[in-house]
Amino acid sequence: MENKLKTCLASIREKTDFKPEVALILGSGLGDYAEGIKIEATVDYSDIEGFPVSTVKGHKGRFVFGYVGEVPLVIMQGRVHYYEGYPMSDVVLPTRLMGLLGAKKLILTNAAGGLNENFQPGDFMMITDQIAVGVPNPLIGPNLEELGDRFPDMSEVYSKRIREVIRKSAEECGINLQEGVYVQLTGPSYETPAEVRMCRIWGGDAVGMSTACEAMAARHMGMEIGGISCITNLAAGLSDKKLDHKEVQETADRVSLQFKELVTKIIEKV
């Protein structure tokens, strides 16, 4: 196993021996979700030797260990993005760490731009599949044999079983759930109208700057994955509005209570 991964794992284990079953990565609008769970331990990223620290405002930057109902989980409160200048191996390091700490299931959340004209800002989209050719593959380089195969199968990145759980949970919460394909590009600039047209031709329904690389690293390790995007805006060229991060944050905040309710239900059922 890569030395940096070993060092980070040992550093966390010095602070807690909590063993999670589920891992959850929080996107925009869900940042304070971790405060509402039964917390057993927290570990700041800055206290983990060799760990990449998020530079994005509003991203807290810590692991939270605790329970949702009876389910032991680890929450990543603040993720690391490729556009911050980190190598892709650092971007997926937290995901791999959560797997090594014991998590067998991963729930990914994010804020994304809508590519599908049937979507509205504030909609939730269950990710059914992904397109990640716009970013470097996190598995490039020497294969970490202890984690998984050199050529891992990606025919079912997002587990059919978890997708069924998400559908049921949304129904119980009274949420009109959209479904679709998520496209990851590098960011940090928003996509041009021409890039948006390209993503739609590819078959994308939502576009963002995270998530797909984390899902790939988790699948490599054999984790079972579910993903939900909060559609915070329509992508460039689909409306007359100029894109800005403030609008994204406002939409994410507006629907965050509903998002939290949905995530809680999913974790309890998964």
Wavefront OBJ file of the C-alpha trace (Angstrom):
o trace
v 0.000 0.000 0.000
v 1.172 3.528 -0.833
v 3.193 5.052 2.036
v 1.068 8.200 2.319
v -2.084 6.090 2.714
v -0.414 3.965 5.407
v 0.772 7.073 7.283
v -2.692 8.689 7.208
v -4.360 5.455 8.329
v -1.963 5.050 11.268
v -2.462 8.718 12.183
v -6.275 8.308 12.356
v -6.021 5.021 14.246
v -3.961 6.791 16.948
v -6.971 9.048 17.510
v -9.901 6.614 17.204
v -10.558 2.884 16.702
v -14.139 3.500 15.505
v -15.133 1.073 12.710
v -17.687 2.532 10.270
v -19.940 0.479 7.982
v -20.987 3.395 5.793
v -18.975 6.344 4.453
v -20.657 9.607 3.480
v -19.088 12.481 1.533
v -20.922 15.773 2.021
v -21.396 18.207 -0.859
v -22.553 21.840 -0.796
v -25.679 22.409 1.314
v -25.017 19.343 3.465
v -21.935 20.666 5.266
v -23.585 20.822 8.698
v -25.283 17.399 8.414
v -22.548 15.859 10.567
v -23.494 18.068 13.533
v -26.885 16.352 13.695
v -25.631 12.787 14.181
v -24.608 10.988 17.377
v -20.898 11.873 17.273
v -18.344 9.476 18.763
v -15.146 11.130 17.501
v -13.901 13.811 15.114
v -10.507 14.069 13.425
v -9.466 17.299 11.674
v -7.721 16.801 8.340
v -4.955 19.114 9.551
v -4.214 16.647 12.398
v -3.673 13.735 9.984
v -0.063 13.385 8.896
v 0.292 13.863 5.116
v -3.426 14.509 4.523
v -4.504 17.006 1.797
v -6.476 19.914 3.316
v -9.404 21.519 1.417
v -8.910 25.168 0.473
v -12.556 25.853 -0.437
v -14.443 28.317 1.768
v -17.387 26.729 3.556
v -15.813 23.254 3.543
v -15.057 22.325 7.162
v -12.256 19.815 6.744
v -12.655 16.892 9.145
v -13.814 13.289 9.516
v -16.789 12.785 11.827
v -17.348 9.307 13.280
v -20.693 8.376 14.806
v -24.136 6.856 14.379
v -27.239 7.553 12.336
v -29.788 5.407 14.154
v -27.914 2.129 14.693
v -25.607 2.576 11.700
v -21.918 3.336 12.410
v -20.599 5.753 9.815
v -17.758 8.075 8.913
v -18.573 11.432 7.347
v -16.189 13.438 5.239
v -17.088 17.029 6.098
v -15.386 18.963 3.311
v -13.873 17.217 0.309
v -10.685 17.831 -1.630
v -11.104 18.869 -5.289
v -8.786 18.312 -8.234
v -9.083 22.026 -9.159
v -7.371 22.976 -5.890
v -4.129 21.779 -7.453
v -3.774 18.396 -5.756
v -2.694 15.293 -7.681
v -5.640 12.959 -8.300
v -4.142 10.381 -5.912
v -4.566 12.974 -3.098
v -8.129 13.799 -4.171
v -9.212 10.157 -3.721
v -7.009 9.470 -0.678
v -9.830 10.309 1.800
v -12.198 7.886 0.001
v -9.607 5.108 0.166
v -8.958 5.868 3.830
v -12.645 5.501 4.708
v -12.636 2.116 2.944
v -9.537 1.028 4.863
v -11.173 2.149 8.131
v -13.904 -0.431 7.477
v -16.622 1.244 5.372
v -18.114 -1.147 2.814
v -20.690 1.305 1.429
v -20.209 4.860 0.185
v -22.856 7.551 -0.265
v -21.649 10.441 -2.441
v -23.418 13.812 -2.525
v -22.680 16.956 -4.508
v -24.056 20.167 -5.961
v -24.232 19.998 -9.762
v -25.340 21.949 -12.800
v -28.352 20.566 -14.667
v -27.776 19.488 -18.274
v -31.223 17.931 -18.666
v -33.859 20.507 -19.679
v -36.465 18.713 -17.534
v -34.507 19.539 -14.358
v -35.139 22.568 -12.126
v -32.775 24.156 -9.584
v -33.493 22.440 -6.252
v -34.167 19.012 -7.816
v -32.368 15.910 -6.530
v -30.882 13.555 -9.110
v -29.928 10.008 -8.246
v -26.745 9.180 -10.146
v -27.287 6.070 -12.277
v -23.925 6.193 -14.060
v -21.046 8.565 -14.698
v -18.679 9.976 -17.305
v -15.216 10.760 -15.965
v -13.126 11.150 -19.117
v -12.796 14.891 -18.386
v -10.470 14.275 -15.414
v -7.396 12.060 -14.924
v -8.312 8.510 -13.864
v -7.371 8.105 -10.158
v -6.114 4.573 -10.866
v -3.304 5.760 -13.186
v 0.136 4.769 -11.885
v 1.307 1.626 -10.090
v -1.697 -0.463 -9.018
v -2.215 -0.746 -5.256
v -2.741 -4.521 -5.226
v -4.035 -4.519 -1.628
v -6.903 -2.285 -2.728
v -8.032 -3.954 -5.957
v -7.395 -5.230 -9.496
v -5.284 -3.470 -12.095
v -8.256 -3.343 -14.517
v -11.378 -3.029 -12.360
v -14.845 -3.550 -13.849
v -16.940 -0.352 -13.973
v -20.136 -1.803 -15.465
v -22.048 -1.020 -12.241
v -20.358 1.891 -10.484
v -23.601 2.834 -8.700
v -25.082 -0.233 -7.039
v -28.512 -1.366 -8.279
v -29.429 -2.297 -4.709
v -28.552 1.151 -3.332
v -30.367 2.824 -6.237
v -33.510 0.962 -5.166
v -32.942 2.144 -1.568
v -32.594 5.767 -2.778
v -35.821 5.520 -4.832
v -37.754 4.122 -1.848
v -36.285 6.708 0.532
v -37.185 9.594 -1.806
v -40.731 8.271 -2.105
v -41.067 8.133 1.689
v -39.761 11.706 1.958
v -42.220 12.893 -0.707
v -39.359 13.911 -3.010
v -39.794 13.861 -6.780
v -36.481 12.183 -7.583
v -34.768 12.726 -10.927
v -32.324 10.136 -12.274
v -29.405 10.501 -14.623
v -25.763 10.406 -15.651
v -23.229 12.636 -13.878
v -20.296 14.155 -15.784
v -17.169 15.267 -13.922
v -14.997 17.992 -15.449
v -12.022 19.642 -13.750
v -13.355 23.117 -12.932
v -12.890 25.548 -11.244
v -14.386 27.636 -14.078
v -17.960 26.786 -14.950
v -18.498 25.056 -18.301
v -18.906 27.044 -21.510
v -22.169 26.651 -23.457
v -20.220 24.584 -26.050
v -18.880 22.264 -23.318
v -22.405 21.908 -21.968
v -23.633 20.893 -25.457
v -20.781 18.348 -25.619
v -21.751 16.855 -22.223
v -25.368 16.556 -23.369
v -24.299 14.807 -26.597
v -22.294 12.384 -24.428
v -25.502 11.557 -22.547
v -24.921 13.607 -19.383
v -27.782 14.906 -17.214
v -25.727 16.816 -14.630
v -22.196 18.224 -14.524
v -19.859 18.994 -11.640
v -16.274 19.102 -10.372
v -16.105 16.104 -7.998
v -17.601 12.680 -7.203
v -16.834 10.518 -10.271
v -13.145 10.134 -9.371
v -14.106 9.212 -5.774
v -16.603 6.645 -7.069
v -13.932 5.092 -9.306
v -11.462 4.757 -6.423
v -14.183 3.247 -4.201
v -15.254 0.735 -6.860
v -11.624 -0.281 -7.290
v -11.738 -1.246 -3.592
v -15.011 -3.148 -4.006
v -17.173 -0.635 -2.130
v -20.913 -0.425 -2.875
v -21.845 3.087 -3.992
v -24.864 5.387 -4.118
v -24.811 8.967 -5.391
v -27.107 12.005 -5.307
v -26.658 15.390 -6.957
v -28.514 18.472 -5.822
v -29.205 20.403 -9.046
v -28.336 23.947 -7.965
v -28.461 25.707 -11.342
v -29.003 25.059 -15.026
v -25.704 24.753 -16.900
v -24.448 27.563 -19.177
v -26.530 28.170 -22.292
v -29.670 26.508 -20.862
v -30.880 29.734 -19.237
v -30.136 33.459 -19.589
v -28.602 33.655 -16.116
v -24.874 34.089 -15.515
v -23.433 31.400 -13.223
v -22.000 32.272 -9.840
v -21.075 30.288 -6.739
v -23.409 32.377 -4.540
v -26.484 31.158 -6.454
v -25.240 27.554 -6.207
v -24.824 27.938 -2.424
v -28.249 29.603 -2.020
v -30.064 26.796 -3.847
v -28.125 24.126 -1.906
v -29.036 25.856 1.392
v -32.720 26.205 0.384
v -33.188 22.451 -0.045
v -30.683 21.290 2.584
v -33.340 20.193 5.140
v -34.969 17.935 2.546
v -31.534 16.667 1.468
v -30.614 15.786 5.087
v -33.903 13.930 5.596
v -33.275 11.929 2.407
v -29.664 11.085 3.335
v -30.705 9.937 6.836
v -33.352 7.593 5.392
v -30.848 6.167 2.869
v -28.219 5.488 5.564
v -30.752 3.761 7.827
v -31.912 1.493 4.976
v -28.611 0.845 3.242
l 1 2 3 4 5 6 7 8 9 10 11 12 13 14 15 16 17 18 19 20 21 22 23 24 25 26 27 28 29 30 31 32 33 34 35 36 37 38 39 40 41 42 43 44 45 46 47 48 49 50 51 52 53 54 55 56 57 58 59 60 61 62 63 64 65 66 67 68 69 70 71 72 73 74 75 76 77 78 79 80 81 82 83 84 85 86 87 88 89 90 91 92 93 94 95 96 97 98 99 100 101 102 103 104 105 106 107 108 109 110 111 112 113 114 115 116 117 118 119 120 121 122 123 124 125 126 127 128 129 130 131 132 133 134 135 136 137 138 139 140 141 142 143 144 145 146 147 148 149 150 151 152 153 154 155 156 157 158 159 160 161 162 163 164 165 166 167 168 169 170 171 172 173 174 175 176 177 178 179 180 181 182 183 184 185 186 187 188 189 190 191 192 193 194 195 196 197 198 199 200 201 202 203 204 205 206 207 208 209 210 211 212 213 214 215 216 217 218 219 220 221 222 223 224 225 226 227 228 229 230 231 232 233 234 235 236 237 238 239 240 241 242 243 244 245 246 247 248 249 250 251 252 253 254 255 256 257 258 259 260 261 262 263 264 265 266 267 268 269 270
